[in-house]
Amino acid sequence: MLLCSQGTDLTVHPDYRRMGIYAKTSGYKTQHYKDNGFSFAWAVTGNPIVFDSNIEWGRRSSPHRVNTLIRVNDIDLHFKMKEKGDNVLRQMGAKVLKGLGDLSLHLSRPLSKDEVDYKLNEINAFDDGYSIFWKSVQPSYDLIYERSPEYMNWRYLDRRAGDFKVIAAIADGVWLGYIIYRINRYNKDYPETYIADILTLPGRSEVASELISEVNRRIDKEQLNVIYSWDIENNSYFEILQREGYLNSRYNPYFIYQNISLTSEWEEMYRVNPGRMQVHFGDCDWV
């Protein structure tokens, strides 16, 4: 386990830009990391200018592409609520992709009741059973952010963090996996849903598929139009999400990693197989 820091925000008032304040503040922050034993720092941004400046300073991007996947029921409504102007070509492309996604979902083999050996429960605590699950899952990953019971209870089940829903797949008290989602209702005219996290035991792709389907069912029941998820390209969850009707939006958030004190592990991090790396919306403060 490595101690790291997530960068959240750093900005300079327009009247004082181009005076080196951003660089000096960033340097102060890096020294603080070194003084306190951090291994590396990471951040995510939607601004390509911020990303490019960090690369110029010697920082690095994510080892693998992180994509935003999106499930939309009504493409026309989504473009009406989200897009400025009328981009007919983009709408046509999105409809073609949605049609292919719907076909893939139709052709995928549904689970029979006899194959389902677990129940899906909405939970209000990451308990001792989850602790055993987390210890079982950890060795399957070379790079995964903190998911201890203490952290998960603080991150998702403290009401001050927001209204997250946690659905767990449990068989006879044994955790097989979970999914966490949140409905963002800041735009009352167009609420949007985010899958904050999903994790299952190795080899239980059918559990992941059922958890994602359950979120889809809940959101459809509320008559909401869109769900977003982040995942690493060529990761197993990425493929499962696509089978469950999620499209690759081709929007890639910019991940930035800064080496503070790592030696050989730094280069090893960039040789990580995408299947052994995990990043989701809940790993940052975007939801």
Buried (B, 14 or more C-beta within 10 A) or exposed (E): EEEBBEBEEEEBEEEEEEEEBBEEEBEEBBEEBEEEEBBBBBBBBEEEEBBEBBEEEEBBBBBBBBBBBBBBBEBEEBBEBEEEEEEEEEBEEBEEBBEEBEEEBEEEEEEEEEEBEBEBEEBEEBBEBBBBBBEEBEEBBBBBBEBBBEEBBEBBBEEEBEEBBBBBBBEEEEBBBBBBBBBBEEEEEBBBBBBBBBBBBEEBBBBBBBBBBBBBEBBEEEEBBBBBBBBBEEBBBBBBBBBBBBBBBEEBBBBBBBBBBBEEEBEEBEEBEBBBBBBBBBBBEBB
